[in-house]
């Protein structure tokens, strides 16, 4: 049995029905947003009924709005009129199901989301933050008004019903070869270097999936590799309103492996970056969150050729850093200690669910 999402205005005159809240970006197209509104026209007067779909970037909570300033910027917005004189869309199976559920005096509507818009992303709030999270969200809103989009017209909240939806991407069915990086580093007071190589089996992993990293070391130097540290960094690039770019570690794991001077090492170390280990990190990018539903670390932003970055709002990327802590030997000891670091790109996404 299909789950139906509905929201009724406080006045009771408008009830919004949707059959789902996740809409998939298939790269070449995005799922249509098909919905229905049930109307009780007794109190409408000469006002009209409009449905709006908006993609917006929210960079402050509603309770911070002061002096009429709004901490929200619309990236894309579209309206349709459904009463009176509406233009009915071609009915889909989703429409027919919702019309049966809503009953008499119901009107269908449909929106097509452009495929150059961002996916839903939320920035994790701090423990004391209130209101809606910052980030990119999509909202379907039905409302009563005299004109479609007159900024000077006051739309009463009691004559409005709204539902947040998500635009999401799934991992492609075919994954590519994994990345590989190597580095040869020389040290002061050592004639020969340390050579390190790191690689992964594939170029994309699913949220919660274990990530094996193959590491090879050839320590030709006169120093000792004391231990390894693997870090996964999430970089969030807010491109819409400023060049605001910041990086947060979502995993830091140490391995007490030692490689003596003249020794070699080869092993596969496994890591799993997950949100449950990062619940207190304010500003961490998460996949779009619906009310009372859990989420995960934000998926990697897949950029299409030719798409303007600033329309994407928030770009998310990941990087794995393998850091070898090399201790100096001889009389100078710690003065000649150094680190050797190699980096690998990481793509994190959701698998496409089975039909």
N, C-alpha and C positions, 0 to 999 in steps of 0.2 A: 504494500500500500504506500503510495507516494505521500511524503510529508509536505504539508502546506504551511507556509509562513504568512502571517497576516498581522496587520496593525490597523487599529481603528482610531480616527480622530476623536479628541475629547468631546466634540459636539455630537458625535455619533453619525454624522452625515456622510462620512467617507471611510471606506474600509479597503485597504490595499492588500492584494493577494499575490504572492510569488510562490512558484513551485520549487525554487532552489535559491541558494545565496552564493554559491561558488560558480563563476563563469570562466571557462577555460580559454586561454589564449593559445590557439593552435599555430601561431606564427603567421600564417597567411590569412587567418580570420579569427574572430572571437565569437563565442556562443552568443546568440541573441538573448536579450532580456525580454522575455514574454511574461506579461502580468495582466491582472484584472483588477478593476476598482468597482466595488458595489456602492451605489448612490442612493441616498435618501434625500430627495430634492426639496423637501418641505421648507427648509430654511435658506435655500440658495438665493432666492430673490432673482435679481438680474445678473448675479455673479456667474462666472464660468468655472469649469473644473479643468485643471491642467495637471499633467504628470511631467516631472522633471527627472532626468538622470544627470548627475554631476560627478566629475572626477575632480577632487580638490586636494590641495596640500595644506595640512593644518600644522602651523608652527607655534601654536600656543593654545592653552586651554580656554574654553568659553568663559570661565570665571575670571580670566585675566583681562577680558575686554574692558577698556577704559576709554572715556572721551569719544565713544562712537567708533573706535578702531576695532577692526576685526582681524583676528590672527588666523585668517584662512584665505587662501588664494585659489580661485577656480582655474583648473588647467583646461577643462573641457566641460561644456554644459549643453544640454539639448532639452527642448520642451515639446510636448504634444498636447493638443486640446482634445478632451474626450466628452465634454458636455458643454453646451449643446453643439450641434453641427460637427460632430467628430468624423474623422476619416478612419474607418475601421481597417486594421491590418488584415492580411490574409491569415485565417485562423490556423494555428499550429496545434498538434496534439496537446501541448502544454496549455494553450488557451482553452481548449475544449474541456479539459479536466478541471481547470480553475473555474470556468463558467458554471459547470455543474455544481462545484463546491459552493460558489458564492450565491447562486440562485438568481432570482429576477432582479431587474434594474442594475445589471452589471455590464460594464464596458471593458473590452480588451484594449491593450496597448502593446507596443513593441519598440525596442530600441536596438540599434546596431552600434556596438562599441568599436571605435577605430582601433586597428592593431598597432598603432604607434604610441598608445598611451601606456603609462607605467603599470606594473602590477601593484597590488595592495601591499603596503609596507607600514608597520607601526614602530615607533621608537619607544623602547621600554621605559615606562615612567619610574621615577624614584619612589621610595616608600611613602613619602608625604605628598606626592603629587595627586591632584584630584582632577576630575573631568576627563574628557576624551584624550587619548594619547595623541601625540604629534605623529605626523606621517602622511601617507597618501591613502585616501579612501574613496570609495564609490558609494553614492547614496541615491536611492529612488525615493522621490517625494511626490505626494499628491496633495493639491491644495486648492482652495477657493480664492479667486481673484477676479477683478474686473478686467485686467489686462494681463497678457501672458508673462511679460517680464519687465514691468515698470519699476525701476529702482525706488521711485518715490511712493509707491503704493505699499501700505502697511498690511501684510498678510497676517491674520490672527492665528496664533499657535493652536487654538482650539479647532481650527478648520484645516489642520495639516496632519498628515500621517506620513511617516518615513521609515524606511528600512535600509540598513547598511548592507551592501553586498561586497563580494570580493572578486577581483580579477586575478587569476592565478595561472601559472605556467607549470607544466610537467616536464620531466626530463625526456629528451628524445629517446626513441626506441633503440637507436644505435649509438654506442659510446665509442670514443676514439682511443688511441694509444695514450698511455699515461705519460706525464712529463718526466724529464730527467735533467739533473743539474750536477755539475762537477766543479771542483775548485782545487787548485794546487797553490798552497800558501807557504812561503818561506818565512823564516824567523831570524831575528837578530841572534847572533852567536850560534848559528846552526848552518852547516854547509848544505844540508838537504832539506826538502819540504815535507809537509803533510799533504797527502792527496785524499780527498773525500768525494764520494759519488753517492747521490740519492736519487731514487726513482720510485714511481708508483705504477701499478698495473693498468690503470685506466684514467681518463681525464675527468670523470664525473662520478660522484658518490651521492647516495641518498642520505637524507637526514636520519641520524641514529645508526647509520651503517659504520662498521669498523673499517678503518682506513689503514692498510698495511703499507709501511714505507721501508723499502729495501735500502740498506746503508752499507757501503764498502769503504774501508779506510786502509790506506797504506802509509804507515808512519815511518818515513825514512829519516826524520829529524832526530836530534838528540834529546827531545822533550817527550813528556808523557801526556797522553789524552786522559784526563782524570774522570770525566763524565760527560754525558750528552744532555742537552735540554731541547725538547721539541715544543714549539709554540705555534698555535693557529691564530692568526690575526684577522679580524673582520674590519674592513675599511668601508666607511659610509661616506659617500660623496653627495652632499645636498647641492644640486646644481641649479635649482629653480630660482632661488632668490639671492644667493651669494655663493662664493667659492668656499663653502664650509666643508672641510674634509677632515675626518678624524678616524683614528685606528684604535681598536680595543682588542685585547687578547681574549679569546673565548676558550682557549685551552693552553695550559702550561704544564708540561710533564717532564720530570727528570728521570734519567736512567743511569744507574751507577755502573757504567761500563768503562773499563780501563784498557787502553792500548799503549803498551810500553814502547820505548824507543826501538825502532827496527821491527816492530810487530805489525801484523795485519789483523783486520777484523771484517767479518761479513755476517750480517744478521738482518732479520725483518722485525721491525718494531711497530706495534699497532696502537693507534689512537682513535678516540671517538669524541669529537666536539658536540656537546649537547646543551640545550638551554637550561636544563635543570641544574647545571653547575654554575650558571651565570645569572641567577634570578635577581641579584642585588645590583647589577650593573646598569646604572641609569644611562639612557641614550643608545643602548644596544639595538640594532635593527632586527626586527622580528617580522615574520610573515604576517599579513593583515589579520587582525584579531576581531572576532565577532563577540558580542556580549556573552559572558558566562561560558565561553569556549576557550580551551587552551590552544597554544600555538607552538612555534618552534623558532629557531634562528632563521633569519631572513634567507630566502633562496638567492643564489647568485643571479644578478641581473644579466640577461642575455641581450646584448645589443645587436640590432639589425643594421646592416649597412645602409647608410643614407638617412638614418633617423637622427633628428636633432636631439642632442643630449638634454637640453634644458627643458624639453617637454616631458622628460621621464621623471622629473622631480627628485628621486633618490636613487642613486646607483650603489649596489652592494657587491663587494668582491672579497675573496678570501686568499690567504697566503700562508703556506707552511714554512716555518724557519727551523732548520736543524743546526743547532749551535754546539760545537765541540769546545769544551773548556780545556785548554792546553796549558799545563804547568811548566814553568821554566826549570831547568836543571842547573847544576853547577853552583859556583859561588854566588852568582847574581840572583838565584832563586826566583822569587816572585816578580822581580823587576823585568824579567824577560817573558813573563806569562802573557798569553794572548788567547783570543778566541778565533775559531774558524766557523764561518756561517755560510750555508747554502740555502736557497729558497726555491720552493715549488708552488706554482699556482694551484688552487683548489676550487672546483665547482661543486656546490651543494644544491640539490634540488629534490623534489618529490617524484617518486615513480608514478607513471600514469596508471590509474586504477583499472582493473579489468572491467569490461562492459557488463 
